[in-house]
Amino acid sequence: MTDSPRAETKKFDTEVNQLLRLMINALYSNREIFLRELISNASDACDKLRFMALTDDQLKGLDEGLRIEVRVDDEAGTLSVSDSGIGMSREEVVDNLGTIARSGTRQFLENLSGDRQRDASLIGQFGVGFYAAFIVSDRVVVETRRAGEPPETGVRWQSEGHDEYQLEPVSLDRTGTSVTLHLASDHRDLLNAHRIEAIIRRYSNHIAFPIHLVAGDENRVVNDTQALWARPRAELQDSDYESFFTSLTGDPGKPLSWAHHHVEGSQRYSLLLYLPGQAPFDLLYNRDELSGLKLYIQRVFIMDAAEQLLPRYLRFLRGVVDAADLPLNVSREMLQDSPLLHRIRGTVTARGLKLVEKLANEGGQPWEQFWKQFGSVLKEGVIEDAEHREKLAGLLRFHSTSEEGSSSPRVSLDDYIARMPEEEEHIWYLTADSLAAARSSPHLEAFAAAGREVLLLDERIDEWLVGHLPEYKGKTLKSATRGPEAEDKTADHDEDSLKLAGRIKASLGERVGNVRPSRRLHRWPSCVVAEEQGVSVQMQKLLRQAGHELPESKPDLEFNPTHELLALMTMESDQERFDDLAALLFEQALLAEGGELADPAAYVRRVNDLLVRLLGSQPPDSPQ
């Protein structure tokens, strides 16, 4: 019988000291990650023992009652993570803890093939995770004994995270591994059971093995070993999904809908996506807050990864993506770009859109609630996602002149096309600051007279939306401010109307482009019309508000020669009075379009002067 190895001090592998300094000081952005890494390693060890016990008679029975224990000892200033898993021999300790980026679990997986590799439910492909312990510790002690080996084969490994570590034999009653962290003085605040429990629940709540938190006389399981998304859909009830939604999001309300999928094949992952019933208050304007989709790898929480796995226009989705494997950076805090990541993103996007489409097809109150909360965000997809543009456009809903005072937009582009005359080539729309402004626009008069429907777009994003959606199912989207073309022509107007147009143009000068009479107007005296390829009044306003400098743009002015105001202007001989009336004619048309006046004070002065003249010309007792 040979003598057992004695205690010895060994050097870390080449440049380990420099790498440790890098990891401790720069690699991890969040110190709480250390506990996730240690629990992940413990879970790997339990998984490995359970898997190996299937074929190794010597290990049978040792895989029963597998567990992980996190112990807080305030007096000693230590935090320990223990498992009853496979453990390590002395040689494995040297290989796995003496060399950075070496992972015993990864080596174990590489030695498997076929179905055995598929069945091995392991994460352990992150060899540097253990060293995260040095983020918060000034000394780490590891005691381990490999399953199936006698007590005297135990090993103690310890290091202060510099350029060496110590090894010594130790007799251990239990198999498995225990990692004890002697916390540095500035990290002693972690010796708080409630804080440790919160960290466990955030990162390791769905580990497949019970995690016991031991603090003083208290010993209790603090994780939920059943990951709902990993369970078959057939065994889950609606109440299970609703309860998990609340625990996942903190939203006490019920989700509108959800989708649960298990994707099999060369890459395996699970998706559980929810459509919430209520939007966060800043969802529309805070496009950078993408935290609704949580990424797990084998049920270990990695990050809020909505930015990498979801387009921004689906940022309202909540849920979980749990992958068998994904490339991460060495600290597991950042996803690396890869074909697999793109495939998962594509699947999540497609499933998310299908979830919205299903809700739209079902209609009713849930769909109206969804549109009220998230419709504006969904519109961003038409602008950003050319691949899914037509599908997204089909999901949009608008107000329309066909509605009877509805407060909720219900008209889809398909609804519009189904009602339009067969010979019609355009889907007509009108953008405005508000629904009330749109409904009272002078541009609608001609369409109403012709019995033609117009979509009423009253949100800020709508100007950008129509700019990125030139057509839908062969029909061109066209602004009501640019048509109908046949009514824009002036050839059939009388000579007096054309003469008045020239006089108004001369009065307004460079403030307008063309001035012409039109038959599109009935009750209104005038309206401004954008050029066919020009920037609309609404878009000009939005761009100025955003701080953009715009090239000089002059809208055309159309007037109704049959309106009483224009008849009075025709007879007006006082040039100063005519100039005021022409200016008011143009400014009122601009205001009706939602535009901004270059000189609001001058407009108010002109209105007041006209009121004084009108009221001053009437006897006190005359009817008003």
N, C-alpha and C positions, 0 to 999 in steps of 0.2 A: 504494500500500500504506500503510495507516494504521499509526501507531506503536502498539506494544503498551502496555497500561495499565501505569503505574508503581506502585510500592509506595504504599500509602495506609493511613491509619487511619480506621476507620469506627465509628460508634456502633451498639450493639445496638439492636434495635427497642424501642419504648416499654416502660419498666419491666422490661426484661430483667434488669438488674442485681439488682433486688429478687427476681425470680423465680429467678435463679441462686442467690442466697443461700438462698432457701427450699428449693430442690432439694438443695443441697449439705448444708444443716444439718438439714433436717427431713423431706424427702420420702421419702428412702430409709432403710429401717431396717437394711439389710445392705449394707455397702460392696462386697462381692464382686459385687453386681449389675452394677457398671460393666462388667465384662468380658463378661458375658452380652449386655449392650446393644450393645457395640461389635462383638462377633462376629455378633450378629443383623443389624446394619446391613451388615456385610461379606457375609453370606450373601444378604441382599436384593440387594446390588449384583451379585453373581454370578448370582443368579436372573434379574435384570432383563436382564443382558447375554445370557444363554442364550436368554431368551424373545425379545428383540428381534432376535437373530441369525437367527431363523427367517424373518423377512420383510425384513431389511435386508442387502442383498448386501455393503455396505461393512463389516459386522461379522462376516461369515462367517469362520470359522476362529479368531476371537478368543475364542470360547466354549469352546475346547478346553483341557484342563488347568487349569480354574478351581480356585483354591485360596485358602486363608486362612492367613496366617502370624502367629504371635504370637512376638515376639522380646523376650527379657529381656537387658538390658545393665546389669549390676550396677555397673560402673565409672562409666558415664554417669548412672546412676540413672533410667533410662528403661524404659518398657514400651511396645511398639508393636504395633498390630494392622493388618495390611495385607491387601488383597484384590486380585485380578486381575479385578474386575468392571467395571461400566459406567463408573465414575468420574463426575466432575462438571466442568462448565465453570465459568468465573468467575461467570457470572450465577447458576448453580445453587448455587454455594457461598454467595453472598450470600443467596439465597432460603432455602436449607436450614439454614445454620449461623448466619445473622445474625438469624433470626426464630425464637423458641421456638415449639414446637408446630406447626411447618411441616414436612411430610414430603414429600420428593420422590417417594417410593415411593407414598404414598397418592394424591398427585395423578396419578401415572402410572396407578394402578389405576382412578381415577375416570374416566379418559379411555378406558378399555376398555369393551367391552360384549359380551354374549352369550358364545359359546364361548371367545373370546379371554380374557375376564375369568376364566372358570372354569379355564382352563388355566394362568393365571399363578400359579405356586406361590410367592407372596410373603407376607411378614409385614408389611412396612413401614408399619404404621399408627400408629406410636408416635413422633411427632416429637420428643419430649423425650429419648429414650433416649441420644442422643449426649452430652448435657450431664451424664450420670452420671459421665463421665470426670473432672469437676471434684471429685467426692467425694474422690478420692485424689491429685489433681494440683494443683500450683500454676501449671502452664503446660501447654497442649495445643497441639500443632502438627499441622496436617493438610496433606498434600501429595496432590494429585489431578490426574489427567488423564483426560479423557473418551475412551472407546474410539472409534476412528475419526478422532481429531484428531491433528495433528502434535505432536512432543515439546515445542515451544516454547509450546504453549497450556496447559502445566501451571500450577497455582495453588498457592501456599502460604498457608494461613490459620493464624493463631496468636492465642492470647488467654490472659490470666491469670485469666479468669473474672470480670472486673469489668464495667465499663460499656462497653468497647470491644474491638475486635479489629483485627488488621493483615492486609492482603492484599498479596501481591506476586506477579508472574509468576515462573515458574521452569521450566526445561527438565527434563523427566522422560523417562527412557528407557522406562518401562513405563506402560501404562494401568492404571487402577484407583485405589485410595485407600489411603493409609497414615496412621494416626492415632498420633502419638507422645505419650505421657504422661510429663511430667517429674514424678515422684512427689514429693509433699511429704515432709518429713523423717520425720513420724510414720507414714508409710505405706510406708517403704522395706522393711519386712518382706515386702512382696509381691514383692520381687525374688528370689524363690526358685522355681526351675523346678518342683520337686515340688509346691509349693503352687499354682502357676498351673495345672499339669496337673490337680490335683484339682478346681479350680474349673471348668475346661473340661469335665471328665468329668461333673461334677454338672449343669451348666446347658446345655452345648452338645454333648454327646456324640453326638447323633444328627443334627446338622447335615448336610445332603446333600453338603457339600464337605469335602475333607480339611483338617484344621487341623494345620499344622506348628508345633511348638514348637521355637524356636531359642534355645539358651542355650550360649554358648561355642562349642565345636566340635561340639556335639550338635545334630542336626536330625532330628526324627522326627515322624511322624503320631501324634497322641494321642487321636483320636476315632474312633468307629465310625460310618462314614457310612451304614450300613444300619440304619434303624430297623425292627426286626423287625415291629412292629405295623402298619407301613405297607405291608408286603409281602403279596401274595396268600396266603391260607391254603393253597392247593393246592401251593405250592412249599416249604412248611415241614413238617418232621418233628417228632415228639414230642420228640426230643432237642433241637431248636432251642428249643422252648417251655420245656423244663425248664432248659436252660442260661441262657436269658434271665431266668427266674424267680430263679435264684441270683444273677445279676448285678444284678438289680433290687432284691432284698430282702436279700441277704447270707445268706439261709437255705440251708444246704447240702442240706437235705432236698428231696425231690421234692414238687411240689404235688399235691393230690388230684385236681384237675380244673381246667380253664380254658375260657374262651370268648373267641373272637376275632371281632369284627364290624366291618364297614365300613358306616357309615350314609350314604347318599347322599340327594340332594334339595337343597332350597334352602339347608340348612345341612349341611355335611359334617363328619363326625368319625369317628375310629376308637376302638374300645374293645378292650382286652385285659385280661381279668379273671381272677384266679387264686383258687382256694380253697387256702390253705396247709394243710400237714399238722400244723403245730405252732403253738400260740397263744403269744404273748408272755406272760411271767409275770404281767403286770399288766393284761391285756386286760379282765378282768371288772370291775375296780374303777376303772381309769383311763379313764373315758369321754371325757375331753377330749383324749386323745392320738390324733389322727386324721391319721395321716401315711402310710397305706398306699396311697393312690391319688394318682398323680402326674399333674399337668396339664401338657400341652404345648400350644403353639400353633405349628403348622407345624414340629413336631419341636424346638422350643426349649423347654426346661424353664422353667415359670413358677412353680409352687409345689406343695407337698403340699396337695392340695385336697380331701381326703376329706370335710372338714366341709361344703363347699358342694355336693359332688356325690354324697354318700352319706348315708343316714340312719345314725344312731349304731349301730343294731342290726346293721348290715352292716359295721361297722368292721374286721372281720377280713379283708375282701376286700383283695387286693393287685393292683396293675396300673397301667394307663396309660389316660388319656383324651387324645387328640390332636385338637384342634379346628382348623378352618380359621380361625375367628374367634370371639372371645368378648370382651365388654366388660370392660375392666380399668380400675382407677384409673390415674392418670397415671404412677405409678412401676412399674406392672405387678406389684405385690406384693399386690393385693387384687382379687378378683372383684367386679364390680358386679352387682346383682340385675337380671335381665332375663328375658323369656319364653324366650329360647334357653337360658339357664342352667337354667331349670325343665324344659325339654324334655330336655336332656341328663341332668339328675338323674333324671327319670322313667325314661329309657331305661336308665341305669346300674342303678337300683333293680330294674326289671323283669328285666333280664338277669342281675343277681346272684341274684335269687330263683329264676329259671329254672335257673340253674346248681346251686343247692342242691337244687331239686326233682328235677332229673335224677339227681343223686347219690343222693337218697333213694329214687327209683324203682329204681335199680340195686341198692341195698342192699349187703350184704356188709361186708367189713372196712373199705373206704374210708369208707362211710357211718357205721359205728360209730365210727371214728376222728374223723370230723368232728363227730359229736354230742358225743363226749367232750370235745373241745377247744372247741367253739363253741356247743353247744346252749343254754347259759345265756344267752349274748349274744343269740341268735336269739329267745329268749322275750321280750326287751325290745320286740321289734317288735309283739307282740300288744298291749302296753300303749301304745305310742307311735304306731302307724300304723293308724288306723281304716280307711283305704282298702284295705290289704292284710291286714286282720286275719284273715279266714277262710282265706286262702291260707297265711298264716303258721301259723295254728292247725293246719292240716292237715299241716304239716311237723314238728310237735312230737312228741316221743316220751316215754313215761312208763313207770315201773315199774307193775306191776299185781298184784292178787291172783291173776291167772290164770297168772303166771309161776312157774316152778319154780326159785327161788333165783337168777335171773339177776342178774349184776352190772351189766349194761348195759341201760338202758331201751329197749324195743323196741316198745311198744304205742302205736299212733297212735289219735287220736280216731275215725278211720274204722274201725280194727280193732275198737274197743270197740263202736261202733254196729252193726257187722255181727254181733256175738255176742249183743247184748242181746235180751231178749224183745220181741216186736213191740208189746206193750201198754206197755212201759216208756217213761216220759216223761223220765227223768233220766239224765245221765251222772254217776255218783257218784264222788267223789274224797275223799281224806284228806290233809291237810297235816301234816307232822311235821318235827322237827329232823334226823332221819336216816332212812334206809331201814329200819334195824333197829327204830327206835321206831315207825315207821308199821306195819310188819308185825306188831308185837305189841300194837297198839292195841286196847283193849276194844271200840271202836266196830265193829270188823270181825266180831265174833262173830255178830251177827244176820245180816249179809250172807252170811257163810260158810254159815250154817244154811239160808239161803234160796237158796243157789247163785247169788248176785248178785256181779258183778265190781265192784271198786273200784280206781280209779287211785290210786297212792301217790306223792304229791308231796313230795319231800324237800329241795328247794332254797329258799333264802331268798326268791328272786324269785317263787316259786310263789303265795304269798298275794296279791301284786299281780296276777299273771297271771290268776288265776281271778276277781279283782275286776273285770277289764276284759274278761272273756270270759263273759258271762252265758249264752250259748247257742252251739251249733254244729250247723249243718244241722238246725235245728228241735228239737234236744234241749237241755234246760236243764241246765247244770252245777250240781250241788248237793253240798254238803259232807255227808259221812257223819256228821258230828257233829250234823246237823240232821234226821236221819231214821233209819229210815223212819217216816213220820208215824203209821201205823196202830199201831205198837208203842209210841208215846209216850202213848197214852191210858191212863187209870187206872180207867176205869169198871168193868172186869171184875176188878179186884183185890179180894182179901178185906179184911175190916174190920181185921184185925190189921196188914196191910201198910200200909194207909192211916193207921192210928193211929201206926205206927212212923215214917212219913214226917213226920207232924206233930211228933212228939217230936224227930226229928233237926233239923227246921227250927227249932224253938224253941231247941235247943242251939246251933246255928250262927248263928242270928240274921241280922244284916245281911251276913254273909260270902257268903251264897248268895241266889239268887232263889227259885225254886220247888224243892221237894224232892218226889220222887214215885217210887213203885216202877215198874219197867219189866221187860218180858220180852225186851228186846234183849240182855241180858247172860246169860252162861252160866257161864263160869269166873271172871269178874271180879266183885268185890263191888259196884263202883260206877264211874260215869263222869260227867264234866261235859258238859253240852250247851249249845251257844250258842243264843241266841234266833234266830228265823228271819231277822230283819233286823239282828241285832246283830253286833258285832265279835268275831271268833273269838279264842280264847285265843292262838293262834300270832301273829295280827296284833297283838294287844295287846302281846305280848312284843317284837315287832320294832319297833313304834312307840316303846315305852319305851326300847329300846336306842338308837334314833335321837334320843332327847332330847325326844320329844313328850309333852306332858301330855294324858292321856286323861280323858274324863268317867268318873265312877264306873260300873263295869259289873259286874254280879253274874251269874255263870254259874248255870244250873240244875244240880241234882245228881239223878242217877238212881241207884237202887240195886237190887240183885238180891235180892229177898226170899227166894229159895231158897238163897242162899249161907250157909255155916256161920257166917261172921262176923256176918251180920245176924240169924241165929237166936239167937246168943249175946247180941247187943245187945237183942233183944226181951225176953230174960229178965233183963237187967242192972237191978238195983234201986238200985245205988249211983250217984247222980247225977253225982258227980265223975268216976267211972270211965266212965260213959256219955258224958259230955262229951268226955273224952279219945278215946274210940273214935269218936265222931262227927267230931271234928276230924281224926283220922287217916284216916277214911273219905273225907273231902273232900280233904284234902291229898294223899293218894296218887292220887286220881282226877285232881287238878290236875297232879301231876308226870307221870302217865302221858300226859297231853295235851300235855306240853311246856311247861306253864305255870311261873310263878315263885311261890314262897311269900312271903307278906308277912313271916313270921317264921321263917326256917329253923331258928334255934336252938331255938325252942319245939317245932318238929316233932321235932328230934333228942331233946330232953328227954322228950317223950311216948313215943317209940319205946324209949328206954332204960328208962324206968319200967316199961313193959309187959314188956320182956325180963327185968328184975330180978324182977318179980312172977311171971312164968312160970317162970323158972329156980329162983327161991327156993321155989316151991310144990312142987317135985319132989324126991323123995329122991335122994341122990347116986348110987345105983346103978340108978335107974330108967331105962328106955330113953328115948332122946331122939327 
